[in-house]
Amino acid sequence: MDNDAIEDHEDNWKIIIVDDEPEVHAVTKLALSDFEFQNKGLEFISAYSGKEAEEVLLSHPDAAIVLLDVVMETDDAGLKVAEFIRQQADNHFVRIILRTGQPGQAPERQVIVNYDINDYKSKTELTAQKLFTVVMASLRSYRDIIAIEENRKGLEKIIKASTDLFSVQSMESFIGGIVQQLTSVISSSDKAMYATTLVANSESYSNDLVVIAGQGEFSDAEGKPVKEVLSAEMMQSFNQALNNREIVYGNDYVIAYCNSKSSQGSLLYIAGINTELSDNDRYLIELFTSHVQLAFDNVLLTRDLEDTQREIVMRLSEAVEHRSKETGNHVKRVSLYSQLIALKLGIEEREAEQIMFASPLHDVGKVGVADSILHKPARLDSEERALMEEHAQIGYEILKDSKRPIIKASAIIAQDHHEHWDGSGYPKGKKGEEIHVYGRIVALADVYDALRNRRCYKDAWSVDKTIDYIRSQSGLQFDPKVVEIFIDNIDEFESILTQHPD
């Protein structure tokens, strides 16, 4: 096996020659020595037997054409290779041109019917000109098939992202799918990236362009600043497009500024374009630049509104806890414990996150409880205890009419987190699974944190004493399943407690 590239391998079409006669390899390479298609030459890869051909094909799944001899170590070695390509290697893209010096041993009609090959030629009829013609036709076919496959992959990304289009991650995947489809339509290049100064997972906005979608040689660049990916010379063209808010058409690339309402700018970069862009190609690029970033801006704006709502919930709950003289990170820890329990219970990730954001308002009803009761360092008498217990229903009444999912979940938690599994809790005396699972989760999370931290009326309990107490309350105060999860994952609870001290 040997490789013989006429030009830089990365920019060539791969042609695999499979024949047991070295002269056939030499003549084929000579006949196609000046071949060029879409500004790309050929890279020849040789194999001299069916077995060797199989190894080569697995090593080069991106080969465009296989020039395949029929008779090698056996009379049907080439046919077995053709079958291997389509079935074992599962490669339905490479174009198979069967060549034979003994056509009677493998009749053309029978071979065409029984094997998924693309052309069948006798070696005697394959003159240099006919070889040129068949290779050109096969490369055009291969190019179109790959374009269709890239379209399919891009469409698959778009469809998957569409199920949750208004999450940042899905929007980035959505953009990636559109970029993939766009490049497959306007060029045979797969080298493209989309970069923006507005980064979805960043706590602060940066003036640096960051890659959020990349393909080809840029597929590993996602999340990196563009200046770390491109040369200084290319960065000048990027800055030109960004500063002038324009589309820059280079000899073999395009850099397109994408309209944005909230970022300094975003750019689409397609490299390795090997044909002149048509008017339709330019129209598609302009369409992309006019709409895609604006859609991303809207997603980020939605995220910003959601983050604002969650921050307001957290700050309000902290204000309630401050009035109650509870410890500083109590609500944050309870929210993280609650999310942990929910996930371990098998609750879907998004719903578990909703419980996490809703749980901080579990004691919001304490705004309706007198300071003399909230701040009393001694045990409450029965009358005071009754007044204190009203906070669960007060919290529910405050929150119950909201149509927002987090606030609706908060209302459930506020009402049910003091209910007991055996029916001895308050405010409704619910029992067992009558208590909403959100309430059952937060009930244990709240008690665990209260026991493990100092309060005005008690010192912090040890982890062993806390476990013993919660275990003793399984089936009484707490849902047995939630207790089991707590005990099995105590190390994770303790880790949260350590990471967020008061």
N, C-alpha and C positions, 0 to 999 in steps of 0.2 A: 504493500500500500504506500502511495506517495502523494504529496500535494504539490501542485504547480500553479501558482497564482500569476496571472498576467498583470494584475494591478493589485492595489491594497485589498486584502481579503475582505475587510469589513464592508467595502463598497462594491463588491462583486456578486454576481449570481453564481451559486454553487451548482456545478455539473458533476455528477458522479458517473464515471465510465467503468462499467463492469464487463470485462472481457479477459479470456485466458491468453490472448495473443498480444504481446507487448507492442507489436507493430500497429495494431488497431488503435491503441492509446496514442501513440506518437502521431499517426496520421490525423486522428480526430483533433488533437490539440493544434496541429499545424493548420488544418483547414479552418479552424475557428479562432486563430491567433489574433486577428484584428476585429473580432466580433464586439459590438457594443450595442446596448439597448438601454435607453433612458439614462445615458451618460454613465453606465456601469459596464465594466468588462466581465470576464468569466473567471471563476476559480475552479480548476479541475482537480478532482479527487479520484484516485484510481484504486480499483480492486480487481483481483485476478482470479477470483473463484466465488462461488455462491456463498460459501461460509464467510469469506472475508467481506463480501458485499453486505451481509447482514450486520456485521460489526460496524462497518462504515456508516450505514444508514442510521443505526442507533446513535452514533456519535455526531451525525449531521442531520438532525430532523428538519433543518431549515433549507435543505437542498431543494433546488427548483426542478431539476430534471435528472432522471436516471437513464443513461444510454445503456441498455441491458442486452447482453448476448444470451441466446437461448441455450446453446450447447457449450458446456464447459467441462467440469469434472464428471458430469453425467449428462445424458441427452436432454433432460428437462430441468437442469439446475437453474436456468434463468426464470422458468415458469414458477419454480418454488420460491425464488427470491421475490417475484411479483406478488405471490400469495402472502409471503412474509410481510412485505411492505404494508399491504392493506389490512391484514388481519392481526398478526402479532404486534407489529410496530404501530398499528392503528394510524398510519399516515395516509390521509386521503387527499393531501395537497400536492405532493410531488408528482410531476408528470412523468409517466413511464413510457419510454420509446423502446420497443423491443426490436433488436437487430439480430438477424440470423444469416449465416452463410449457407444453411441447409434448410430452406423453407419447406421442403417436403416432409421433414421430421416433425414440424409443428405447423400444421395447416392454418392459414391466416383466419379463416372463418371460425374454426373451432377455438382458436386462441382468443379472438375478439369476444366471442360469446361467453367463454368460461372464465376469463380473467379480466380484472379491472385495469386494463392498460389503455393508453391514450393514442398510441400509434404503433404500427407494425411495418418494418421495412426490411427488405433484403439488402445485405451489405453491397451486393453488386449494383443496386439501383441508387445507393446513397452517394452521389457525386458531391463534391464540395459545395456546389450551389444548392442542391437539394438538402444537404445537411444544414446549411445556413437557414434555409426556409423552414425546415421542421423545428429547429431550435428556436427561431424567432417566434413562430406560431405557438410553441409550447410555453415560452416565457410570457407571452401576452396572456395566455390562458392562466398560467400560474399567478401572474400579477393580479388578475381580476378575481381569482378565487381567494387570494389572501386579502384583497380589499373587502370582499364580501364577509370573510371571517372576522376581520377587524370591525366591520359594521355590526356583525352579530355580537361580538364581545362588548362593543360600546353600548349597543341597545340593551344588552343584559345588565350592564352596570346601571343604566338609566332606569330600567324597570325595577331593579332591586332597590335603588335609591328612592324611587317614587313612593314606596310603601311608607316611608317616613321622611318625606321631603323636607319637612321643616326642622329636622335636626341638623346641626352643623356638619356632622360626619357624613350624613347622607347627601347633603348638598355638595360636599367636596367630591364624593363618589359620583354624583350626578354630573358635575363639571368634568370629571375625568372621563366619563362615558361619552360626553359630547365631544371632547377633544379627540378621543379615539375615533369616533365616527367621522369627525371633520377631516382629520388627516387621511383617513382611508379613502375619502371621497376626492380630496383635492390633490393628493400626491401619493407616491408609493413609499414615502418616508414614514418611519414610525418614531422619529425623534421630535418630541414636542413636550412643552411644559406650560403650565398656567401659574402665574405668580402674582401675589397681591401684597400690599403693605398692611392690609387688615387681616390679622391672623386670628383664626377662630378660637384656638386653645390658649391664647396668650392673655395674661392679666393686664397687659398694657399694650398700647398701639405703638408700632415702630415705623420709622421712615424707611426701613430696609425692605426690599422686595423679598418675599419668602415663597418658595415653591409649594403649592398645595395640591397640584396634580401633575404627574410626570409619566412619560412612557418612553420606551426605547432606552437609550443611554441615560435618560433622566428619570427612570423609574425608581432609582434609589435616592433621588435628590429631594423627595418630598419632606418638608419640614426644615430644609436648609435655606439660608440666605442665598439669593441668586449670585451675589458677588463671590461666593465660595464655589460656585458651580461653573461659571463662565469665565472666559479670558477677559483681560482688561480691555482689549479691543472690542469685543462683543458688548461689554458693559457700556461702552460709549454709545453704541446703537440703541441699547436698552434705555439709557438716560435720555437720548434724543426723542424716542417714541413717548417716554413718560412725560418729559418736560413740555414737549410740543403737542401732546395729546393727539398723536397721529399714528397712521399705519406706515411702517417702514418696510419697503420691499427691497431685499438684497438680491444678490445673484442667485443664491440657493437657499434663501431663508425669508421668513416674514416675521416681523415683530409688530403686534397690533395692540394699541392702547384700548383698554376696555372702560367704558363709561362707568362711573361710580358716584354715589351720593355721599358716601361716608368714609372713603379711604382716599389717600393721596393718589392712588392709581393702581391699576392691575394690567398685566400684560399677557398676551398669548404669544408664544414663540414656537414656530415650526421650522426645523432645520432639515438640511439634506433634501430640499425640493429639487427634483431633477428634470422637471418639465416646466414650460412657461405656464403661468397661471392664466386660466381663461376668465372671461368676464363673470361667468357663473361662480367660479372659485372665489373671486374677489368679493362677490355679493355675499356668499356664505360666510366669509371671514368678517365682513362688515356687520352681518346679521348677528353673529356670535358676539362681537364686541359691543353691540348696542343693547343686548339683553341679558347676557349671562351674569355679569357682575352685579347688575341691578337686582337680579333674583337673589344672589348671594347676600347682598346688602340687606334685603328684606328678612332673610333668615337670621342674620346676625342681629337685626333690630328686634326680632321676635325673641331671640335668646336674651338680649339685653333687658327687655321688659320682664321676662320670666325671672332673670337674676335679680332684678329690682324687687319684684314681688317676694321672692324668697328672702332677700335681705331684710325687707320690712318685717316679714314674719319673725325672723330671727331676732331683730332688734326689739320688736314689741315683746317677744317672750322673755328676752333678757331684762327688759324694763319691769315686767311682772315679777321675775325672780329677784331682781334687785329690791323691789318693794317688800318682797317676802323675806329679805335677808338670806336668800339662798346663795350658794357659792357660784363663782363667776362662770365656769364652763359647764355647769350642770346641764343646761338645755342642749348644748352642742354634743355632750357625751351621750345623753339620752337618745338624741336623734341618730347617732352612729350605732349605738347598741340596737336600736329598733330596726335599722336597716339590716344589720347583721342577722338578727333573729329572723326577719322576713325572708331573707335570701336562703337561710338554712331551712326554713319551712317549705321552700320550693316556690315561693311567690315570685312572679316574673320580675325581672330587674327594674323595669320602669315603675311598676307599682311599688316595689320596695323603696325606690328612690322617692316616690310620692309620700310614703309613710315617713321617711326620714325628714322631708321638708315640712310635713304636717305636725309631727310629734312635739316640736318646741312650744306649741300653743296648748299643750295638755292642761296646764294650770292657769289659762288666761282668765278663768272665772274668779280667781283670787282678787281681781280688781274690785269685786263686790263684797269683799270681806274686810271687816274693820281692822285697823292697825293693831288695836289692843289684843286681838286674837292672833293675828299673824305673827306678832313679835313677842308673844308671851313665852318666856323661857321655861316655864313650868308646864306640867301636863294640863291639858284643857279639861274643864269639867263637862258634864253631859250636855249642858245647854250650849256652851261654847263649841263643843264638838259638833253639835247639830248645825250650828251656824257655819262652821268651817266646811262641813260636808256639802253645804249648798253650792260651793264653788263649782262642782262638777256640772250641775244643771245650769248655773249661770253661764258658764263657758259655752255650753251647748246652745243656749238661747242667743248668745252674742253671735255665734258663727253659723247657725243652722240655715239661714236663708240664702247663703251664697251659692252661686252656680259654678264657682271656680273649684276644680278638682282638689286642690291642696286645702282650701278652706273647708270644703265639704268633709274631707278626711279629718281635718282638725276638729270639726264639730263632733264627729263620731268618737274620736279619741278623748276629747274633753269629757264627754258624757260617760264613756264606758271604762276608763282606765282605773277607776276605783271599785268596779264591780268584782266580785269574787266568784271563783269557779263553783263553790258550793252554795252560792246564792246569798251569802251573808254580807255582801258589799252594798254600795250606794252609788247613785241615787235611786235606782229602780229595783234593786234586789234581783237582777238578772242572774241566770244560772247556766253553767256549762257553755255550750255553743250558742246560747241566746246572746251571749256577750260577743260583740263584733271582734273578729280576729285582730283588728288594729288595736282595740282596747286591751286585749289579752297580751299583746306584744309589749305595748308601752307600759303596762302595769308592772311587769317584771323588770324592764329596763329602768324605770323610775325608782323602784324599791332598791334594786342593786346599787344604783349610784348613791342613793340617800344613805344606805348602810355603810358603803365604803368610804364616805366622806364625813368630815366633822360637821355637825349642826349646832345651833345655839343650845339645844337641849341634850346633846350626846356627843361622844367622841367617835372617831372613825372605827369601824369594825375591821377585823382582820379578814383576809380572803377566806380562810377556813371557816370562821364563824359565820360569814355571810353565806357560803355554800350550804352549810348545815341548816341554816334558817330557811333558805329558799327551798332546799330539798324537803324540809319538814312541812312546807306549805303546798307541796305538789298535790293537786286534787282538792285543796281547801281554798287558798287564796289564788293560786296560779293554775293555769292550764298545764297538765302533766307533760304534754308534748313540748311546750315552751320551756319548761324546767329541764327536760332532758337535753334540749338543744343548748341551753345555758351551761349545764354541767359539762357537756361534751366539748364545748368551745370556750371554756373559762379563760384560757390563755389569750384568746383574741379580745375578750372583754377587758382583761387586765391590761392588755397592750393599749387599747383605746384610752383607758383611765390614765395610764402613764404618759401617753402622748399629749393629753389635754388636761394638765393639772390646773387647779385653781390658782 
